[in-house]
């Protein structure tokens, strides 16, 4: 077995503000800090090449014909124009394994090289693309009866997931951020699949950065303001708080997306500061009292773990990856349904002492998750992929 594999990382997202990009930036940092040979292919503002010790960076500018996918993330149908150059650089680098991160333009090229060069490949799952696409489509079909919306949602998810699995099948080893996805991907690709969890920087995110002095109860959210994140659910939350006679609260929603205007128009006690970075973001997390995350589609929920690192317990839905981060009633709440979510928010705002008891437990749970441990596990799977044949089936 290879002691330290030479890895070619095809990063579909890197500079954007999202959980997947955060994971991939930290993976590159891990390789740099440990002097592991890694070639990173990614998109940027300009085409450039850079070498830092054992790290080689190949950054390519997407064309003007690239299509918006989500925020700053785009898909370039002409990205294959770099195929010859990337192929030459791969031949020079001689990777033992290619790491693919999704189905966007860059990973598509990576799948091509892995398949036709017979290079062992690892594919990591970061985003529930099938659910996101279905939610966004159905958001524009509100005029249809509910039963038809559900059928369309289910059909779109099934078609997209089937296509994704055919692509992921080209990699011998699969990585996913929660146990349910690990099982599903392994079943559908018949390839070995393993857990690739997430870590958190508990020095950057800390309860000690809390600056608030007022007595208002702050319900916080960080993430994209998009339909798939179920952010309009905050209107239901506010309605239930008002019906309960509670007005000493504030909703702080950090992020950007197409739903910001709707939220500004339909929520009374809301602040929409946009995207925050650095210490401003760390302080905003610490100033929250309860992290409210109504998304049903997140594969992991990095922001939930980040809130916990800041000593903020979270309430999450019963679907998706975030529920695996919460010990119900100890460091947060996993609602059993929509009604339970609304009822729990009202009770926690009304009895803040319950939240106070969860704060320390949330922080302790986050401190058990280190990025170093996560990426040591990833490198173990890189090594495993070099021993797994292309014809492997589970």
C-alpha positions, -999 to 999 in steps of 0.1 A, spaced: 0 0 0 12 35 -8 24 54 23 13 89 12 -7 89 -20 -3 116 -46 -37 131 -49 -52 151 -78 -82 170 -64 -108 183 -89 -126 209 -68 -160 219 -83 -162 247 -57 -134 264 -38 -136 302 -35 -174 304 -31 -192 308 2 -207 274 9 -200 243 31 -185 222 3 -159 250 -6 -150 253 31 -143 216 33 -122 216 2 -102 246 13 -94 229 45 -84 197 28 -59 216 7 -46 233 39 -42 199 55 -21 186 26 0 218 26 6 216 64 16 180 62 37 184 30 15 158 12 18 159 -26 -15 173 -39 -25 188 -73 -56 210 -70 -76 218 -102 -102 245 -96 -118 276 -110 -109 312 -102 -110 348 -114 -81 342 -138 -61 313 -152 -29 308 -132 -5 281 -120 12 281 -86 34 258 -67 39 258 -29 62 230 -17 43 198 -23 12 216 -34 4 224 -70 -25 247 -79 -40 249 -114 -67 275 -114 -88 282 -146 -111 311 -155 -145 300 -165 -158 314 -199 -184 341 -204 -208 314 -214 -207 298 -180 -242 294 -164 -251 305 -128 -257 275 -106 -259 288 -71 -247 323 -60 -211 327 -73 -209 291 -84 -212 285 -121 -211 258 -147 -189 263 -178 -199 241 -208 -166 251 -225 -144 240 -196 -133 210 -216 -111 235 -236 -86 230 -208 -86 192 -213 -52 189 -231 -34 212 -206 -48 195 -175 -40 161 -190 -4 171 -195 -2 184 -160 -17 152 -146 8 131 -166 36 152 -150 22 149 -115 15 112 -117 -13 109 -92 -20 77 -74 -57 88 -69 -81 114 -82 -105 130 -58 -138 141 -74 -162 164 -56 -195 164 -75 -210 167 -110 -200 202 -121 -177 211 -150 -144 204 -132 -154 170 -117 -168 159 -151 -133 164 -165 -118 146 -135 -141 116 -140 -129 115 -176 -93 114 -167 -99 88 -139 -118 65 -162 -96 67 -193 -62 69 -175 -74 40 -153 -64 60 -122 -81 50 -89 -108 75 -80 -126 87 -48 -158 106 -52 -171 127 -22 -207 138 -18 -212 174 -6 -246 186 -17 -280 170 -21 -283 183 -57 -313 161 -64 -333 176 -36 -321 212 -42 -332 210 -79 -366 196 -70 -373 222 -43 -363 251 -66 -385 238 -94 -415 233 -71 -411 267 -57 -422 280 -90 -451 256 -92 -470 267 -61 -501 272 -82 -503 234 -87 -523 212 -62 -501 198 -34 -503 162 -46 -490 172 -81 -461 192 -65 -452 161 -45 -452 139 -76 -431 163 -95 -407 167 -65 -403 129 -62 -399 124 -100 -372 151 -104 -353 137 -74 -354 102 -88 -342 112 -123 -314 134 -110 -302 109 -84 -301 81 -110 -279 102 -132 -257 112 -103 -252 76 -93 -242 66 -129 -215 92 -127 -204 84 -92 -201 47 -102 -170 56 -121 -152 61 -88 -142 30 -69 -147 45 -34 -174 69 -23 -175 93 6 -206 109 21 -212 132 51 -239 112 70 -247 75 75 -280 75 56 -262 89 25 -234 64 29 -259 35 28 -279 50 -1 -249 57 -23 -234 23 -16 -266 6 -25 -271 25 -57 -235 25 -69 -225 -9 -55 -192 6 -46 -176 8 -11 -189 39 6 -176 55 39 -184 84 62 -165 117 55 -177 139 84 -168 175 90 -147 194 115 -149 228 130 -124 255 141 -132 258 179 -107 286 184 -122 308 157 -157 300 168 -161 304 205 -187 315 231 -161 340 244 -167 362 213 -202 370 225 -207 408 225 -244 413 230 -257 430 262 -294 434 253 -321 411 266 -338 401 233 -338 365 224 -319 361 191 -329 333 167 -301 329 143 -296 314 108 -265 312 85 -267 299 50 -280 305 15 -314 323 14 -328 298 -11 -360 277 -14 -343 245 -7 -332 258 27 -369 263 36 -362 298 48 -398 310 43 -406 287 73 -393 316 94 -426 334 87 -444 305 104 -420 307 133 -427 344 137 -465 339 135 -463 313 163 -442 336 184 -467 364 180 -497 341 187 -479 331 219 -477 367 229 -439 368 225 -423 399 210 -390 402 228 -371 384 200 -351 391 169 -343 369 139 -309 373 124 -304 356 90 -268 357 76 -264 349 40 -276 359 5 -299 345 -21 -331 350 -40 -353 348 -10 -339 379 8 -365 403 -6 -394 380 4 -380 376 39 -375 414 43 -412 420 32 -428 392 52 -409 391 85 -413 419 111 -384 414 135 -356 403 111 -321 415 103 -305 406 70 -268 416 72 -258 396 41 -227 374 40 -203 379 69 -167 368 71 -140 365 97 -145 380 132 -178 396 123 -192 361 115 -177 346 147 -192 373 168 -226 370 150 -226 333 158 -217 338 195 -244 365 198 -272 341 189 -293 324 216 -307 296 194 -296 285 159 -327 277 138 -321 255 108 -354 245 90 -336 229 60 -347 194 51 -321 189 23 -287 194 38 -263 165 36 -244 176 67 -251 211 79 -217 227 86 -234 258 99 -251 238 126 -217 225 139 -203 261 136 -231 274 158 -225 247 183 -188 256 184 -199 291 194 -219 276 222 -253 280 205 -277 250 206 -296 243 174 -330 231 164 -332 211 132 -357 191 112 -359 153 113 -346 149 77 -311 155 65 -277 154 80 -280 180 107 -300 156 129 -269 135 134 -251 164 150 -277 169 177 -283 149 209 -319 157 213 -327 177 245 -290 178 255 -272 201 230 -301 210 208 -335 198 195 -343 174 167 -380 182 159 -402 153 150 -422 173 125 -430 208 114 -455 213 142 -430 201 168 -404 224 154 -427 254 158 -438 244 193 -402 238 204 -391 272 192 -419 289 211 -411 269 243 -373 277 241 -379 314 236 -404 314 264 -381 295 288 -345 306 279 -331 288 309 -336 255 289 -314 270 262 -288 281 287 -284 245 299 -277 233 263 -250 259 255 -221 241 272 -231 207 259 -233 222 223 -198 236 227 -184 203 241 -199 183 213 -183 206 187 -149 204 204 -148 166 198 -147 172 160 -114 182 145 -106 187 109 -73 168 113 -91 137 123 -115 140 94 -88 144 68 -67 116 83 -97 94 76 -99 107 40 -63 99 34 -70 64 46 -97 61 20 -72 74 -7 -49 46 2 -78 21 1 -88 32 -34 -54 23 -48 -61 -14 -38 -97 -15 -52 -102 -26 -88 -125 -9 -112 -147 -41 -114 -154 -41 -76 -190 -45 -66 -207 -46 -32 
